[in-house]
Amino acid sequence: MTKGTILVIGSNGTQLEAKGGGTITIGQFLNETAVPLMTLVAAGYDFVLTTPTGEKPTMDQDSDALIYFANDDDTRTKARDFFNNDPRMNDVRTIRSEIEAGLDRFAGVFFPGGHAPIVDVMQDPDAGEALRYFHGANKPTAAICHGPISILAALDHAREFRAALIDGDKIKAHELGKGWQYAGYRMTVFSRSEEEYAEENVFHKQLIFNMPDALEAAGATVVNADNFTSFVVVDRELITAQNPMSDHELAAKFIDALEKAA
Protein backbone atom coordinates (compact mmCIF):
# COMPACT_ATOMS: atom_id res chain seq x y z
CA MET A 1 0.00 0.00 0.00
CA THR A 2 1.54 3.28 -1.10
CA LYS A 3 0.95 6.72 0.38
CA GLY A 4 -0.12 7.92 -3.05
CA THR A 5 0.82 7.99 -6.73
CA ILE A 6 2.56 10.89 -8.42
CA LEU A 7 1.99 11.81 -12.05
CA VAL A 8 5.37 12.57 -13.66
CA ILE A 9 5.24 14.62 -16.85
CA GLY A 10 8.52 14.24 -18.73
CA SER A 11 9.67 15.44 -22.13
CA ASN A 12 10.53 13.87 -25.45
CA GLY A 13 12.66 16.86 -26.49
CA THR A 14 16.20 16.15 -27.74
CA GLN A 15 16.96 19.16 -29.97
CA LEU A 16 16.24 22.74 -28.93
CA GLU A 17 16.28 25.64 -31.39
CA ALA A 18 19.22 28.02 -30.87
CA LYS A 19 19.10 31.75 -31.38
CA GLY A 20 20.35 32.61 -34.85
CA GLY A 21 19.87 29.09 -36.21
CA GLY A 22 20.94 25.54 -35.51
CA THR A 23 19.99 23.42 -32.54
CA ILE A 24 21.29 22.42 -29.12
CA THR A 25 21.30 18.75 -28.09
CA ILE A 26 19.40 18.43 -24.83
CA GLY A 27 17.32 15.96 -22.81
CA GLN A 28 15.99 15.19 -19.35
CA PHE A 29 18.53 15.84 -16.57
CA LEU A 30 19.59 12.70 -14.72
CA ASN A 31 19.69 13.93 -11.12
CA GLU A 32 16.68 16.22 -11.54
CA THR A 33 14.66 13.17 -12.57
CA ALA A 34 16.11 10.32 -10.54
CA VAL A 35 16.86 11.97 -7.20
CA PRO A 36 13.34 13.33 -6.51
CA LEU A 37 11.70 10.12 -7.76
CA MET A 38 14.00 7.84 -5.78
CA THR A 39 13.31 9.96 -2.69
CA LEU A 40 9.55 9.78 -3.26
CA VAL A 41 9.70 5.99 -3.63
CA ALA A 42 11.79 5.68 -0.45
CA ALA A 43 9.15 7.76 1.35
CA GLY A 44 6.38 5.38 0.31
CA TYR A 45 5.05 6.94 -2.88
CA ASP A 46 4.60 5.42 -6.32
CA PHE A 47 4.70 7.21 -9.68
CA VAL A 48 3.57 6.95 -13.29
CA LEU A 49 5.84 8.42 -15.95
CA THR A 50 4.19 10.15 -18.90
CA THR A 51 5.39 12.14 -21.90
CA PRO A 52 3.57 13.80 -24.80
CA THR A 53 4.32 10.88 -27.17
CA GLY A 54 4.43 8.04 -24.62
CA GLU A 55 8.11 7.42 -25.42
CA LYS A 56 10.73 7.45 -22.68
CA PRO A 57 12.61 10.71 -22.13
CA THR A 58 16.20 10.83 -23.36
CA MET A 59 18.82 11.54 -20.71
CA ASP A 60 20.84 14.69 -21.26
CA GLN A 61 24.37 13.31 -21.58
CA ASP A 62 25.83 16.42 -19.93
CA SER A 63 23.86 15.51 -16.80
CA ASP A 64 25.66 12.19 -16.33
CA ALA A 65 28.38 13.96 -14.38
CA LEU A 66 29.72 13.63 -10.84
CA ILE A 67 29.28 17.34 -10.10
CA TYR A 68 25.52 16.77 -9.81
CA PHE A 69 26.00 13.98 -7.26
CA ALA A 70 28.42 15.68 -4.84
CA ASN A 71 31.25 13.86 -6.67
CA ASP A 72 29.98 10.51 -5.33
CA ASP A 73 30.20 7.88 -8.07
CA ASP A 74 28.08 5.34 -6.15
CA THR A 75 25.24 7.85 -5.92
CA ARG A 76 25.51 8.66 -9.61
CA THR A 77 25.54 4.96 -10.51
CA LYS A 78 22.36 4.35 -8.48
CA ALA A 79 20.63 7.28 -10.19
CA ARG A 80 21.72 6.07 -13.63
CA ASP A 81 20.52 2.54 -12.87
CA PHE A 82 17.18 3.92 -11.68
CA PHE A 83 16.74 6.05 -14.81
CA ASN A 84 17.69 3.22 -17.14
CA ASN A 85 16.25 0.15 -15.45
CA ASP A 86 13.51 0.90 -12.93
CA PRO A 87 10.32 -0.69 -14.33
CA ARG A 88 8.32 2.49 -13.73
CA MET A 89 10.83 4.47 -15.79
CA ASN A 90 10.25 2.10 -18.70
CA ASP A 91 6.46 1.76 -18.48
CA VAL A 92 5.89 5.16 -20.06
CA ARG A 93 2.37 6.34 -20.91
CA THR A 94 1.05 9.30 -22.85
CA ILE A 95 -0.23 12.23 -20.81
CA ARG A 96 -3.53 11.86 -22.67
CA SER A 97 -3.98 8.23 -21.59
CA GLU A 98 -3.65 9.21 -17.92
CA ILE A 99 -6.09 12.09 -18.32
CA GLU A 100 -8.60 9.68 -19.83
CA ALA A 101 -8.00 7.16 -17.02
CA GLY A 102 -8.72 9.87 -14.44
CA LEU A 103 -6.32 12.29 -12.77
CA ASP A 104 -8.13 12.12 -9.43
CA ARG A 105 -6.10 9.02 -8.51
CA PHE A 106 -2.89 11.10 -8.39
CA ALA A 107 -1.72 12.84 -5.22
CA GLY A 108 0.44 15.35 -7.08
CA VAL A 109 2.35 16.07 -10.27
CA PHE A 110 6.09 16.46 -10.91
CA PHE A 111 7.97 18.03 -13.83
CA PRO A 112 11.65 16.99 -14.03
CA GLY A 113 14.26 19.36 -15.40
CA GLY A 114 16.71 19.56 -18.24
CA HIS A 115 16.14 21.87 -21.19
CA ALA A 116 13.85 19.31 -22.85
CA PRO A 117 10.48 20.72 -21.62
CA ILE A 118 11.17 23.95 -23.54
CA VAL A 119 10.74 21.92 -26.73
CA ASP A 120 7.42 20.20 -26.11
CA VAL A 121 5.88 20.18 -22.62
CA MET A 122 5.54 23.97 -22.27
CA GLN A 123 3.26 24.03 -25.31
CA ASP A 124 1.57 20.65 -24.92
CA PRO A 125 -2.25 20.83 -24.60
CA ASP A 126 -2.46 17.62 -22.56
CA ALA A 127 0.12 18.92 -20.08
CA GLY A 128 -1.97 22.07 -19.87
CA GLU A 129 -5.13 20.12 -19.14
CA ALA A 130 -3.35 18.17 -16.40
CA LEU A 131 -2.03 21.39 -14.85
CA ARG A 132 -5.49 22.91 -14.78
CA TYR A 133 -6.76 19.83 -12.94
CA PHE A 134 -4.02 19.85 -10.28
CA HIS A 135 -4.40 23.60 -9.76
CA GLY A 136 -8.18 23.32 -9.43
CA ALA A 137 -7.83 20.39 -7.02
CA ASN A 138 -5.14 22.24 -5.01
CA LYS A 139 -2.80 19.25 -5.27
CA PRO A 140 0.99 19.67 -4.94
CA THR A 141 2.71 20.56 -8.20
CA ALA A 142 6.52 20.36 -8.24
CA ALA A 143 9.07 21.33 -10.89
CA ILE A 144 12.86 21.66 -10.92
CA CYS A 145 15.39 23.79 -12.85
CA HIS A 146 13.89 24.15 -16.38
CA GLY A 147 10.88 22.07 -15.31
CA PRO A 148 8.94 25.18 -14.18
CA ILE A 149 8.75 26.30 -17.82
CA SER A 150 6.33 23.37 -18.24
CA ILE A 151 3.62 25.11 -16.23
CA LEU A 152 3.18 27.60 -19.08
CA ALA A 153 1.32 24.78 -20.82
CA ALA A 154 -1.70 25.81 -18.72
CA LEU A 155 -2.05 28.95 -20.87
CA ASP A 156 -4.99 29.01 -23.28
CA HIS A 157 -2.62 29.84 -26.14
CA ALA A 158 0.61 28.17 -25.05
CA ARG A 159 1.94 27.53 -28.57
CA GLU A 160 1.36 31.11 -29.65
CA PHE A 161 2.90 32.36 -26.40
CA ARG A 162 6.06 30.33 -27.03
CA ALA A 163 6.27 31.66 -30.59
CA ALA A 164 5.98 35.24 -29.31
CA LEU A 165 8.84 34.60 -26.88
CA ILE A 166 11.03 33.31 -29.71
CA ASP A 167 10.15 36.36 -31.83
CA GLY A 168 11.06 38.64 -28.92
CA ASP A 169 7.57 40.16 -29.04
CA LYS A 170 7.13 41.01 -25.36
CA ILE A 171 3.85 42.85 -25.85
CA LYS A 172 2.24 39.92 -27.68
CA ALA A 173 3.60 37.44 -25.11
CA HIS A 174 2.16 39.53 -22.29
CA GLU A 175 -1.24 39.63 -23.99
CA LEU A 176 -1.21 35.88 -24.62
CA GLY A 177 -0.16 35.30 -21.02
CA LYS A 178 -3.22 36.96 -19.53
CA GLY A 179 -5.43 34.71 -17.43
CA TRP A 180 -2.66 32.25 -16.52
CA GLN A 181 -3.62 30.31 -13.41
CA TYR A 182 -0.20 30.89 -11.83
CA ALA A 183 -0.10 34.67 -12.37
CA GLY A 184 1.06 36.31 -9.15
CA TYR A 185 2.68 33.13 -7.81
CA ARG A 186 6.22 33.35 -6.45
CA MET A 187 8.39 30.76 -8.17
CA THR A 188 11.94 30.05 -9.19
CA VAL A 189 13.59 28.60 -12.30
CA PHE A 190 17.09 28.34 -13.80
CA SER A 191 18.36 31.91 -13.57
CA ARG A 192 19.53 34.26 -16.31
CA SER A 193 23.12 34.15 -15.06
CA GLU A 194 23.13 30.35 -14.74
CA GLU A 195 21.84 30.13 -18.32
CA GLU A 196 24.54 32.51 -19.54
CA TYR A 197 27.13 30.20 -17.97
CA ALA A 198 25.61 27.19 -19.79
CA GLU A 199 25.45 29.08 -23.09
CA GLU A 200 29.09 30.14 -22.89
CA ASN A 201 30.64 26.99 -21.41
CA VAL A 202 28.43 24.07 -22.45
CA PHE A 203 26.34 24.90 -25.52
CA HIS A 204 28.45 27.61 -27.16
CA LYS A 205 25.14 28.88 -28.50
CA GLN A 206 22.40 31.11 -27.16
CA LEU A 207 18.93 29.92 -26.20
CA ILE A 208 15.84 31.24 -27.97
CA PHE A 209 14.70 32.90 -24.72
CA ASN A 210 15.55 32.69 -21.03
CA MET A 211 13.32 31.08 -18.46
CA PRO A 212 12.67 33.97 -16.01
CA ASP A 213 11.61 36.23 -18.90
CA ALA A 214 9.15 33.60 -20.11
CA LEU A 215 7.51 33.07 -16.72
CA GLU A 216 7.42 36.79 -15.94
CA ALA A 217 5.73 37.51 -19.28
CA ALA A 218 2.80 35.38 -18.10
CA GLY A 219 2.62 37.09 -14.71
CA ALA A 220 4.89 35.07 -12.41
CA THR A 221 7.01 36.65 -9.70
CA VAL A 222 10.38 34.98 -10.30
CA VAL A 223 12.98 34.93 -7.54
CA ASN A 224 16.50 33.47 -7.69
CA ALA A 225 19.30 32.78 -5.23
CA ASP A 226 23.04 32.53 -5.88
CA ASN A 227 24.11 30.54 -8.91
CA PHE A 228 24.20 26.77 -8.49
CA THR A 229 23.15 26.73 -4.86
CA SER A 230 20.07 24.90 -3.62
CA PHE A 231 16.96 27.10 -3.65
CA VAL A 232 13.28 26.09 -3.53
CA VAL A 233 10.19 28.31 -3.45
CA VAL A 234 6.80 27.15 -2.14
CA ASP A 235 3.71 29.23 -2.96
CA ARG A 236 0.37 27.59 -2.31
CA GLU A 237 0.34 24.23 -4.13
CA LEU A 238 3.35 25.07 -6.33
CA ILE A 239 6.88 23.96 -5.38
CA THR A 240 9.66 25.10 -7.71
CA ALA A 241 13.44 24.58 -7.57
CA GLN A 242 16.09 26.73 -9.24
CA ASN A 243 18.80 24.35 -10.45
CA PRO A 244 20.31 20.84 -10.31
CA MET A 245 21.71 21.45 -6.83
CA SER A 246 18.15 21.82 -5.51
CA ASP A 247 17.16 18.18 -6.12
CA HIS A 248 17.17 16.95 -2.51
CA GLU A 249 15.51 20.09 -1.13
CA LEU A 250 12.82 19.96 -3.82
CA ALA A 251 12.08 16.33 -2.97
CA ALA A 252 11.81 17.07 0.76
CA LYS A 253 9.47 20.02 0.30
CA PHE A 254 7.35 18.14 -2.25
CA ILE A 255 6.93 15.24 0.18
CA ASP A 256 6.06 17.68 2.96
CA ALA A 257 3.37 19.25 0.77
CA LEU A 258 1.99 15.84 -0.20
CA GLU A 259 1.72 14.76 3.43
CA LYS A 260 0.02 18.01 4.42
CA ALA A 261 -2.43 17.68 1.52
CA ALA A 262 -3.25 14.12 2.56
Disulfide bonds with the S-S distance in Angstrom:
none
